[in-house]
Amino acid sequence: MTFAGIAFAIWARMLLGRNWSSDVTLKRDHELIVAGPYRWVRHPIYTAVPLAGAAFWRKLKIEEAVMRRRFGETYAHYAKRVPALIPFVM
């Protein structure tokens, strides 16, 4: 799923070509891209991010289960004290 998300984003980005920019802006001779992944969704790069994110979330849950089985209460205390992804956000 991670690979599919990344591949989808790369495909979409390649089709945008010179139309792409990090800032939202219209380029000289900007074209509307409606082929490739753009025939299914208007924002395929953003779609790719949730796909990859979902894959990482699934992996995180599997890793958590493995760590809890291996380290038991020690890991449970650690998990209560330290956030999984974002510092200072429990």
WOHU-V314506 format. One record per helix or strand of 3 or more residues. SS is the DSSP state (a for helix, b for strand). FROM is the first residue (numbers start at 0). LEN is the number of residues. If there is no record, write none. Layout:
# WOHU-V314506
ss = [SS;SS]
from = [FROM;FROM]
len = [LEN;LEN]
This chain:
# WOHU-V314506
ss = [a;a;a]
from = [1;35;43]
len = [18;4;38]
